[in-house]
Amino acid sequence: MAKNKLDLIFKSYDIRGVYGDTLTNEIAFKIGYTFANFVEDDSILIGHDGRISHQEMLDAISSGIISAKKNIIYIGLVPTDIVYSLSGLLSKPGLVITASHNPKEYNGLKLCNSGALPIGENSGLMEIKAAVENFDNHIEINNFIKVNSNLTEKYFEHMKTLVQPEMVTSTLKFGIDGGNGAIGSVFDDLDKIYNFNYSPLYLEVDGNFPNHPADPSDKKNLEDLKNLVIQNNLDFGVAFDGDADRAVFIDDKGNVISGSMMTTLISDYLSKENNNLKVVHNVNVSPHALSVLNDRNIQLYRCKVGHSNIKKMMREIDADFGGEHSAHFYYKENFYADSAILTLLIFMKIISTKEEKVSNVFENYKFPPSSGEVNFVVKDVEESLRNVEKVFDVDFDYLDGLTCFTENYWFNIRGSNTEPKLRVNVEGKSEKVITEVLEKISSNI
């Protein structure tokens, strides 16, 4: 097997590639076998999103696991965070077949050890990669017969202990864009528990993603939701990505609520219940957000981007909450795992206590202008970063990509963990300053 093929699909915290090209049945079998031998438990939880290649992947991965003499607990079509939560509740390792927000021709895997312990670059993923590379066992792929374990009810009971249904008022009206992703597989069940007052978009699970890509980080994919919220005078909107472990919110005016803003809101709320709140954040959370939280005497810990990095640090310092600018949010009470569903419930719980519009709630934090995440496709990420470093006469922080702070602006620029892209976030005193910084970056990459 060509090493560069594995380099393409093994990212820093998950496995992802074009299915049938970089990620094949043969590789999937080897990953299943190797993962089964990596974990100590005799049973592995498996779930998947609605991608059209999920059955082929399931056949190959399950065949590998069974060849390693391990058992499979099939969860079915579910959001990723359900597998994480069940891994914590049942103390079992878990595997999710998904490529998250990537286009429909992609597929991949997210792995966790017992108790929802992350498996990433520094916690086992590279060992699994090395074992796959040196794999020399017999490969035999058989059809996997789906027998659902019906464990999702245990997940819903867990959610109810974290956010009681009576804490979420049904007077809040919101729009939800499922992006034809995995959230549609469970939203009816959530609605029965929490009695939502919602207007739906694209909740039908469809691996062809016929309406728009299941990537809410791209503002173009939020246009339908924005129109729904404004035209129907809704309180807010929420859009989920393909495997529904990430949700992006918009306010009643259709403005995007960034991950930094959500980190601020949730941390601020939690700090009122916990005087010693510890929050882990990644490098591209807004400096203004961190300033607000510092003023609340919240203990802040800075971390590299990526769920395995955040979860690892949260466990090490026993943090209560973790926030990423990319709109992943992590909770100690949920086994330190990220959950978009729990974030929706907590957001509704917070807003239910307010007597003002969602837009006003965030205006009170006085966030300065921000670019949001801007992506640039590049041939060579490292070379592009070096080029940017040369043209800015500033002192850089190198924890994750390049980060700089000046009197007029802040920015972080880093390579994507899953795509040949540079991800840029800029915060400045004015829109003009932000435009100038972005132009300087784009003309030198």
Helices and strands as residue ranges (DSSP letters): H 3-9, E 15-18, H 25-38, E 43-48, H 54-67, E 71-77, H 80-90, E 94-97, E 106-113, G 114-116, E 117-118, H 125-133, H 152-162, G 165-167, E 173-177, G 182-185, H 187-194, E 197-201, G 219-222, H 223-231, E 236-240, E 247-250, E 256-257, H 259-271, E 278-282, H 287-295, E 299-303, H 307-317, E 321-323, E 329-331, G 332-334, E 337-338, H 340-352, H 358-363, E 370-377, H 381-391, E 402-405, E 409-415, E 421-428, H 431-442
